[in-house]
Amino acid sequence: MKVCISCEADVSGRKAYPIKEDRIIGAVRTIKKSLGIAKMNELYVCENCLDKHKARRQSFEKSMLFGSVLGGLIVIVLLGLIVLSGKPDPWSIVSSLVIGGFVMALPLFRYTPAVQLPPPEPMPPSEPGPISPIPGGPGIKAAPRVRRKR
């Protein structure tokens, strides 16, 4: 069954755009199959929900970038503090990596899959306009040069 991922309505016979099947959707489908609750719907975004979905996707990408940068900075700071303390304990190194990984994984709770949009229509060839004999145009005159005395 073809289902809109935003409004959860059936999109059979309506204009809709398919969702890209990525690793996260594959992992969710695998977990649902193993639990026996998979519906195996074909995921789409209907034309009415497309603008809202694009905004949600853009927000997800922005939060993913922010989470990655913040998680990386936290790991670098924590590992730097561990090295500067003079006592590099393996558990503190592992815990700093776990904290950084947790911060990087937080934006995945707001996951919004990408949409496979059709390729844009090619632009029609434009008709060339009249070619001006003067590079500056016919109505533009150069200012006269003024020589200064030294």
Secondary structure, DSSP 8 states (H G I E B T S, - for coil): -EEETTT--B-TTS-EEEB---HHHHHHHHHHHHHT-----EEEEEGGGHHHHHHHHHHHHHHHHHHHHHHHHHHHHHHHHHHHHT---HHHHHHHHHHHHHHHHGGGGG----B-----------------SSTT-TT-----------
